[in-house]
Structure formats: structure tokens, C-alpha cells
């Protein structure tokens, strides 16, 4: 695995090593000791989400004491993945990073605590896996409306997003 830090400190793109031959491919997507050594990351919860085209989920995060670091991976399909820095003491507070994650190039994201996360499904369907270092706790679960003008997120590929009632009613950051 190769790791590259993005312009947001604490947000990393991980390139998995893919071994291909005439039968298909093999890819090691997670090794506990690797993620613990690099990020002190221990998985407490893993979830898988399948969404159809034009679904937009987010921007979601949890606050302390249930803040979550997460590893995001797409095992089927393609998404526009968006991360927003919510750490008030950060030089990049309110800044965002977006990347296409898909089942072709096998990139993953490691997202430290203190970031909001959302995605838009580009393919007919997408299957996303999250590994998180903390459990889900509804009372500490928060969100920001995806099209908050102060965040200036480039959602240019988003047309007629399918949103949950919860995501339609999320507040702005400010």
C-alpha cells in the first residue's frame, strides 16, 4: 500500500497493490497492523452501503466522545467522494477535498476524526465499505447540507441528487 497525504492534513489517499493475471486480480485492502502503525487506527465498526445512481449521502460526521476516523473503500461502482475539514484549529478549516473512488483503481481514503464526509453515486450502483474507529451513536451524529455555499464544494457532476429526508434538512456550517 502506498499512502499520500492530501492538501488537508489528516486526510490520506491509499493506493492498494493490485496483482492481476489472466484469472482476475487480488488486492489486499486492509491489514490491521499497517493501519495501526500508520494512524493508530483500530476498527470498532464496519459497515457496507449500497446506493443507486444519483444518490447523495452526507455530509455526515460525529462529535466527541464518538468522533470517528474512517477508511472508505468502493468495492463496486464509482462515487464522487467529498471530505470537509471541520477542525476549528486547523489551517484548512472549512476546506474540502474530492476524489473519484471506484472499483477499478482500488484507491481508499483514510479520514481522521474532525472531518465531514459525503458522496454522490456516479455509476448505476455503488457499494461502499467503511471501517471506523468508533461506533455509531445517533445523539452525536451531525451533518451539513451538501450544497452549503460557504463550503464552495464542486458538485458540478451532481444532477437531481436523491437525498434522504434527513440529508435534505441538514443545516449549513455557519
N, C-alpha and C positions, 0 to 999 in steps of 0.2 A: 504494500500500500504506500502511495505517495501522498503527502499532505501539503496543502498550500493555504496559507492564511490569506484571507481576502482583505479588502480595504477596511473592514470592520473588525477590530481586534476582538478575538474570541469566536470568530466565525471562520470555519475551515472547509475547503473543498477537499475531498478524499478521492483519489483515483485508485480504484481497485485493480489488482493484477488479474488479467483475464488470460486464461490458457485455452486456446482454440485449436481444434483439429477437425478432421472430417466427420466426427460424431457430434460435434457441437462445441460447447465451451464449459469450463469450470472456473468459478470465481469464488475466492474467499471473501465474504462480505463482513465478517465480524470475528474478532479474536479478543476475548476479554482482556488478556494481559496487554495487548497492544494499546487498546483504548484506555486502560487504567494507567499504563506507563506514560502515555502522551497527555492525557487530560484528567487523570484521577477519576475516570468515569466508570461507574458500576451500574448495570442495568437493574432497575426495580420494576419496570413495566415495559412491555412490548405490545404494540397494537398494530393492526393492519386495517387499512381503509381502502375500499374500492369505490370509485366515483366515476360518473359518466361524463362525457364531453360537455364542456361549458360550466361545470360545477366549479364554484369558487368557494373555498373554505378559508376563513380567517378574517382578520389577523388575530391569532389567539396567543395567550401566554398565561402563566400562573405566577402569583406573587408569593413572597416568603410567608410562611415557612415551607411552602410547597412549590417554590420556583423549580423549573425543570431545565436541565440541559438535555439535548436530544440529538440523536443520529437519525437522519432522514434518508430513505432509500426508495427508489421506484423499481419494483420488480416486473411491472407490466405497464406499457404505455408511456406517456410523456406529459410532464407538467411544467408550468412556469412557477417556480418556487421563489417566494419573496420573504426576506427577513428584514426586520426593523429593529434598530438598536434603541432600547428603552432605558438604558443605564444612564441616569441623570448625571453621574460624574464622568461619563465617557466623552472624549473629544468628538465622537461620531454620534452623539445622542440625536435621535430623530432621523438619522440617515438610513438608507436602505440598500439592500443588495439583492439582485435577482439572478437566477440561473435556470436554464432548462435542465431538468433531471429526467432521465428516461431509462428504458431497459436495454438501450443499445450501447452507450458508452460507460455504464456502470459507475457513474460518479455518485458520491454520497456527500451529505453535509453534516458537519459537527457544529452544533449551535450551543453556545454557552448559555447559562442562566442569564436572564435580563434582556432577552430578545423576544419580539413577537414574530409569529410565523403564519404564513398563509400560502395557498397555491391555487392555480387555475388549471383545469384539465384541458389539454390540447388534443389528445388522442380520443378515439371513441370511448375507451375506458382507461382507467389507470388504477394500479394497485400500489399503495404507498405503505411502507413499514416504518414505524417509529420505535426506536429504543430510547427510553427515558430514564433518568437517574432518580426520579421521584414519582410517586403515584399521582393519579388524577384526583383532584379534590375540588368539587364544584364551587364551594364557597370562595376559593382562592383563584378560580378561573376567571380571566378577564379577556377583553378584546377591544380592538379598534376597528372602526369601519374601514373597509378595504380602500375606498376612494377618498379618504381624508386628504383634503387639499394641502394641508401643511406638510404632509409627508412626501408629496411630489413623486409618487411611485409611477413608473411607466407601465401601465396596464394596457398599452396600445393594442395588444393582440386579443384583449378581452372584449367580446361582443355578447350582449344579452346573457350575463352570468346568471347561473342558477344558484340562488342563495337560500340558506335556511332562514327561518323566521328570526332566530337568534342573531345570525350574522347580518341580516338586514337592519336590525335595531341596535347594532353596536355604536358606541359613542365615538366622537373624534378624539384625537390625542389631547388637544388643547382645551 
